[in-house]
Amino acid sequence: MRFIRTVVFLIVLAVIIVAVFVVSGVYHVGADEPHWTITERVLNLLRNRSIETQAQGLTVPNLDDPKRIAEGGEHYASMCTGCHLAPGMQNSDLRQGLYPRPPNLVKVGVRDSAQAFWIIKHGVKLTAMPAWGKSHDDESIWGLVAFIKQLPQMTPEQYQKATAGAGEHEHHHDENGGAGAENPDSDHVHEGADHGGSGDQ
């Protein structure tokens, strides 16, 4: 009984300490001030394990399809370069002010296609990565994944050629503004179209 009382007391004490800390406002939430090391490690672990778990079971379509890659390039040029850069870009004003810093996809490309799809579609809390599934369908998002896989091998000239038609063609999205089911078979279309910034992965 004494043990249970001690555990309950410690839990209540911990809750009070956390509450006082939160209400005090001493924690710096500015994007120009890095997290404490322990905070960063916990958030990274939480984010990575969540993405790994949520992406399980996704069926990856053919990401070598030239049409899918081309459409992904159009979306990437209009949506993603401000945070994730492009061949020949060294930095951007937006990227410099983000914390955590978005990954440079020209260097890292795609490590896991299913996880990349999930990140683009659902976004990531506590980062600048938006949930593009709110405005783009699964086919468009798989196109982005396909194109990003090609980025590390592209020269600036090849990138310019691949994205020359950005903004001139129709892009796919869900007619209700969402992504629909998580599969590459959606056929809704919209005119015009952003893969913003997730934390470094």
LINSUL-V609354 format. One record per backbone hydrogen bond with DSSP energy under -1.0 kcal/mol. NH is the residue of the N-H (numbers start at 1). CO is the residue of the C=O. Records with the same first field share a line. If there is no record, write none. Layout:
NH=CO / CO
This chain:
5=1
6=2
7=3
8=4
9=5
10=6
11=7
12=8
13=9
14=10
15=11
16=12
17=13
18=14
19=15
20=16
21=17
22=18
23=19
24=20
33=30
40=36
41=37
42=38
43=39
44=40
45=41
46=42
47=43
48=44
49=45
50=46
51=47
52=48
53=49
54=50
55=51
58=55
69=65
70=66
71=67
72=68
73=69
74=70
75=71
76=72
77=73
78=74
79=75
80=76
83=80
84=80
85=81
89=86
96=92
98=95
105=103
107=104
108=104
109=105
116=112
117=113
118=114
119=115
120=116
121=117
122=118
123=119
124=129
127=124
132=120 / 130
133=121
134=131
135=132
136=132
138=179
141=137
142=138
143=139
144=140
145=141
146=142
147=143
148=144
149=145
150=147
153=150
154=151
159=155
160=156
161=157
162=158
163=159
166=163
168=165
171=190
174=178
177=174
183=181
190=171
